[in-house]
Amino acid sequence: MKGHPWQTCHYYPDERCPNRTLIDKAYLIPQLLTPSELAAIRTACANCELCRRNRRKHRRVARQLDVAIFHEGSSREVWGATLNLSKQGALIKVGDGTGFQVNEKVQLRLFDKDGYCESSRAVITRLESARSAVSVRLLGAM
């Protein structure tokens, strides 16, 4: 069943999926479903407005962590907080006048509530002026 749309649905685990009863069958007893029932589930997932608007490879989790964004060799740091995280990236709310550019490589330091720090390299993938936020793709640990 690898690659089926219900396996990457971000709304099913949160119980916000409008097709939950159909997808429950696909998860719990897929071997008992007929090909026509599987096709109906695939069609329902493909037509799901929630899934079409937010089809992502990795699930995003809303979690707030303090973040310092800086360039290696520069003393200038921009502080912000994550709005959400995924396995490969993050959306970070920052103050005004960040001066970042798309495709710019930066260093991140992420701090949890206990003060633990994790460092990572990242590249800026999108600037969102409406939310004063930047999207980054994580490249790996420093």
ZADO-1210 file (C-alpha; in nm, 4 decimals, padded with zeros to 6 digits):
<atoms>
<atom x="00.0000" y="00.0000" z="00.0000" code="MET" pos="1"/>
<atom x="00.3045" y="00.2252" z="-00.0191" code="LYS" pos="2"/>
<atom x="00.2398" y="00.5478" z="-00.2055" code="GLY" pos="3"/>
<atom x="-00.1353" y="00.5655" z="-00.1447" code="HIS" pos="4"/>
<atom x="-00.2674" y="00.9179" z="-00.0804" code="PRO" pos="5"/>
<atom x="-00.4100" y="00.8333" z="00.2618" code="TRP" pos="6"/>
<atom x="-00.0644" y="00.7374" z="00.3878" code="GLN" pos="7"/>
<atom x="00.0639" y="01.0948" z="00.3457" code="THR" pos="8"/>
<atom x="-00.2546" y="01.2717" z="00.4566" code="CYS" pos="9"/>
<atom x="-00.1782" y="01.5314" z="00.7242" code="HIS" pos="10"/>
<atom x="-00.5398" y="01.5460" z="00.8390" code="TYR" pos="11"/>
<atom x="-00.6129" y="01.1772" z="00.9021" code="TYR" pos="12"/>
<atom x="-00.3951" y="01.1430" z="01.2176" code="PRO" pos="13"/>
<atom x="-00.5477" y="01.4633" z="01.3599" code="ASP" pos="14"/>
<atom x="-00.9009" y="01.3309" z="01.3017" code="GLU" pos="15"/>
<atom x="-00.9798" y="01.6214" z="01.0659" code="ARG" pos="16"/>
<atom x="-01.0150" y="01.4036" z="00.7562" code="CYS" pos="17"/>
<atom x="-01.3637" y="01.4218" z="00.5998" code="PRO" pos="18"/>
<atom x="-01.3210" y="01.0650" z="00.4658" code="ASN" pos="19"/>
<atom x="-01.2088" y="00.9105" z="00.7927" code="ARG" pos="20"/>
<atom x="-01.4378" y="00.6048" z="00.7912" code="THR" pos="21"/>
<atom x="-01.3283" y="00.5087" z="00.4393" code="LEU" pos="22"/>
<atom x="-00.9605" y="00.5533" z="00.5225" code="ILE" pos="23"/>
<atom x="-00.9996" y="00.3569" z="00.8477" code="ASP" pos="24"/>
<atom x="-01.0965" y="00.0586" z="00.6345" code="LYS" pos="25"/>
<atom x="-00.7916" y="00.1063" z="00.4105" code="ALA" pos="26"/>
<atom x="-00.5584" y="00.1147" z="00.7118" code="TYR" pos="27"/>
<atom x="-00.7198" y="-00.1586" z="00.9204" code="LEU" pos="28"/>
<atom x="-00.8347" y="-00.4190" z="00.6680" code="ILE" pos="29"/>
<atom x="-00.6895" y="-00.3387" z="00.3249" code="PRO" pos="30"/>
<atom x="-00.6829" y="-00.7051" z="00.2222" code="GLN" pos="31"/>
<atom x="-01.0625" y="-00.7259" z="00.2606" code="LEU" pos="32"/>
<atom x="-01.1348" y="-00.4285" z="00.0354" code="LEU" pos="33"/>
<atom x="-01.2393" y="-00.4856" z="-00.3217" code="THR" pos="34"/>
<atom x="-01.0568" y="-00.3040" z="-00.6020" code="PRO" pos="35"/>
<atom x="-01.3629" y="-00.0827" z="-00.6510" code="SER" pos="36"/>
<atom x="-01.3564" y="00.0200" z="-00.2811" code="GLU" pos="37"/>
<atom x="-00.9838" y="00.1007" z="-00.3054" code="LEU" pos="38"/>
<atom x="-01.0527" y="00.3068" z="-00.6168" code="ALA" pos="39"/>
<atom x="-01.3305" y="00.4942" z="-00.4334" code="ALA" pos="40"/>
<atom x="-01.0927" y="00.5733" z="-00.1471" code="ILE" pos="41"/>
<atom x="-00.8218" y="00.6908" z="-00.3895" code="ARG" pos="42"/>
<atom x="-01.0749" y="00.9145" z="-00.5636" code="THR" pos="43"/>
<atom x="-01.2018" y="01.0560" z="-00.2343" code="ALA" pos="44"/>
<atom x="-00.8464" y="01.1398" z="-00.1239" code="CYS" pos="45"/>
<atom x="-00.7534" y="01.2876" z="-00.4614" code="ALA" pos="46"/>
<atom x="-01.0615" y="01.5092" z="-00.4570" code="ASN" pos="47"/>
<atom x="-01.0271" y="01.6085" z="-00.0933" code="CYS" pos="48"/>
<atom x="-00.9938" y="01.9847" z="-00.0824" code="GLU" pos="49"/>
<atom x="-00.7934" y="01.9703" z="00.2411" code="LEU" pos="50"/>
<atom x="-00.5329" y="01.7408" z="00.0880" code="CYS" pos="51"/>
<atom x="-00.5141" y="01.9303" z="-00.2410" code="ARG" pos="52"/>
<atom x="-00.4354" y="02.2572" z="-00.0657" code="ARG" pos="53"/>
<atom x="-00.1571" y="02.1152" z="00.1504" code="ASN" pos="54"/>
<atom x="00.0024" y="01.8169" z="-00.0231" code="ARG" pos="55"/>
<atom x="00.3482" y="01.7812" z="00.1320" code="ARG" pos="56"/>
<atom x="00.6063" y="01.5089" z="00.1424" code="LYS" pos="57"/>
<atom x="00.6792" y="01.5544" z="00.5138" code="HIS" pos="58"/>
<atom x="00.4231" y="01.6388" z="00.7783" code="ARG" pos="59"/>
<atom x="00.4504" y="01.9787" z="00.9477" code="ARG" pos="60"/>
<atom x="00.4183" y="02.0060" z="01.3227" code="VAL" pos="61"/>
<atom x="00.3303" y="02.3308" z="01.4968" code="ALA" pos="62"/>
<atom x="00.6014" y="02.3793" z="01.7590" code="ARG" pos="63"/>
<atom x="00.7537" y="02.6974" z="01.8889" code="GLN" pos="64"/>
<atom x="01.1299" y="02.7026" z="01.9367" code="LEU" pos="65"/>
<atom x="01.3532" y="03.0073" z="01.9678" code="ASP" pos="66"/>
<atom x="01.5838" y="03.0422" z="01.6668" code="VAL" pos="67"/>
<atom x="01.8966" y="03.2425" z="01.5936" code="ALA" pos="68"/>
<atom x="01.9700" y="03.2836" z="01.2212" code="ILE" pos="69"/>
<atom x="02.3167" y="03.4011" z="01.1221" code="PHE" pos="70"/>
<atom x="02.5828" y="03.3851" z="00.8529" code="HIS" pos="71"/>
<atom x="02.9009" y="03.1977" z="00.9304" code="GLU" pos="72"/>
<atom x="03.1753" y="03.4515" z="01.0053" code="GLY" pos="73"/>
<atom x="02.9257" y="03.7322" z="01.0711" code="SER" pos="74"/>
<atom x="02.8445" y="03.8826" z="01.4086" code="SER" pos="75"/>
<atom x="02.4889" y="03.9759" z="01.3005" code="ARG" pos="76"/>
<atom x="02.2160" y="03.7439" z="01.4320" code="GLU" pos="77"/>
<atom x="01.8430" y="03.7593" z="01.3683" code="VAL" pos="78"/>
<atom x="01.6242" y="03.6067" z="01.6375" code="TRP" pos="79"/>
<atom x="01.2855" y="03.4537" z="01.5786" code="GLY" pos="80"/>
<atom x="01.0617" y="03.1601" z="01.6636" code="ALA" pos="81"/>
<atom x="00.9491" y="02.8620" z="01.4604" code="THR" pos="82"/>
<atom x="00.5848" y="02.8521" z="01.3566" code="LEU" pos="83"/>
<atom x="00.6069" y="02.4935" z="01.2345" code="ASN" pos="84"/>
<atom x="00.8680" y="02.2271" z="01.1658" code="LEU" pos="85"/>
<atom x="00.9012" y="01.9277" z="00.9389" code="SER" pos="86"/>
<atom x="01.1657" y="01.6644" z="00.8832" code="LYS" pos="87"/>
<atom x="01.3275" y="01.8790" z="00.6133" code="GLN" pos="88"/>
<atom x="01.2449" y="02.2406" z="00.6981" code="GLY" pos="89"/>
<atom x="01.0876" y="02.5077" z="00.9123" code="ALA" pos="90"/>
<atom x="00.8824" y="02.8249" z="00.8928" code="LEU" pos="91"/>
<atom x="01.0387" y="03.0887" z="01.1169" code="ILE" pos="92"/>
<atom x="00.8765" y="03.4153" z="01.2272" code="LYS" pos="93"/>
<atom x="01.1415" y="03.6874" z="01.2411" code="VAL" pos="94"/>
<atom x="01.1511" y="04.0598" z="01.3161" code="GLY" pos="95"/>
<atom x="01.1367" y="04.3323" z="01.0525" code="ASP" pos="96"/>
<atom x="01.4303" y="04.4095" z="00.8270" code="GLY" pos="97"/>
<atom x="01.5780" y="04.0618" z="00.8074" code="THR" pos="98"/>
<atom x="01.7711" y="04.1299" z="00.4870" code="GLY" pos="99"/>
<atom x="01.7615" y="03.7660" z="00.3781" code="PHE" pos="100"/>
<atom x="01.7475" y="03.6516" z="00.0154" code="GLN" pos="101"/>
<atom x="01.5977" y="03.3385" z="-00.1389" code="VAL" pos="102"/>
<atom x="01.8589" y="03.0613" z="-00.1891" code="ASN" pos="103"/>
<atom x="02.0860" y="03.2224" z="00.0708" code="GLU" pos="104"/>
<atom x="02.2732" y="02.9737" z="00.2921" code="LYS" pos="105"/>
<atom x="02.2529" y="03.0451" z="00.6645" code="VAL" pos="106"/>
<atom x="02.3263" y="02.8813" z="00.9987" code="GLN" pos="107"/>
<atom x="02.0505" y="02.8127" z="01.2531" code="LEU" pos="108"/>
<atom x="02.0596" y="02.7593" z="01.6265" code="ARG" pos="109"/>
<atom x="01.7350" y="02.6156" z="01.7626" code="LEU" pos="110"/>
<atom x="01.6630" y="02.6398" z="02.1358" code="PHE" pos="111"/>
<atom x="01.3944" y="02.4434" z="02.3171" code="ASP" pos="112"/>
<atom x="01.2215" y="02.5604" z="02.6364" code="LYS" pos="113"/>
<atom x="01.4944" y="02.4014" z="02.8505" code="ASP" pos="114"/>
<atom x="01.7672" y="02.5926" z="02.6681" code="GLY" pos="115"/>
<atom x="01.9028" y="02.2957" z="02.4734" code="TYR" pos="116"/>
<atom x="02.0623" y="02.4143" z="02.1502" code="CYS" pos="117"/>
<atom x="02.0784" y="02.2315" z="01.8154" code="GLU" pos="118"/>
<atom x="02.2755" y="02.3814" z="01.5271" code="SER" pos="119"/>
<atom x="02.2043" y="02.3255" z="01.1612" code="SER" pos="120"/>
<atom x="02.2866" y="02.4612" z="00.8172" code="ARG" pos="121"/>
<atom x="01.9914" y="02.5739" z="00.6058" code="ALA" pos="122"/>
<atom x="01.8975" y="02.7555" z="00.2886" code="VAL" pos="123"/>
<atom x="01.6254" y="03.0225" z="00.2680" code="ILE" pos="124"/>
<atom x="01.3525" y="02.8930" z="00.0350" code="THR" pos="125"/>
<atom x="01.0823" y="03.1608" z="00.0697" code="ARG" pos="126"/>
<atom x="01.0294" y="03.5022" z="00.2260" code="LEU" pos="127"/>
<atom x="00.6814" y="03.5848" z="00.3574" code="GLU" pos="128"/>
<atom x="00.6440" y="03.9543" z="00.4245" code="SER" pos="129"/>
<atom x="00.2803" y="03.9226" z="00.5387" code="ALA" pos="130"/>
<atom x="00.3851" y="03.7096" z="00.8379" code="ARG" pos="131"/>
<atom x="00.7413" y="03.8458" z="00.8675" code="SER" pos="132"/>
<atom x="00.8553" y="03.4885" z="00.8190" code="ALA" pos="133"/>
<atom x="01.1146" y="03.2899" z="00.6268" code="VAL" pos="134"/>
<atom x="01.0928" y="02.9289" z="00.5128" code="SER" pos="135"/>
<atom x="01.4137" y="02.7304" z="00.5326" code="VAL" pos="136"/>
<atom x="01.5195" y="02.3883" z="00.4074" code="ARG" pos="137"/>
<atom x="01.7534" y="02.2134" z="00.6473" code="LEU" pos="138"/>
<atom x="02.0812" y="02.0976" z="00.4939" code="LEU" pos="139"/>
<atom x="02.2300" y="01.9168" z="00.7924" code="GLY" pos="140"/>
<atom x="02.4109" y="01.9651" z="01.1210" code="ALA" pos="141"/>
<atom x="02.7062" y="02.2010" z="01.1507" code="MET" pos="142"/>
</atoms>
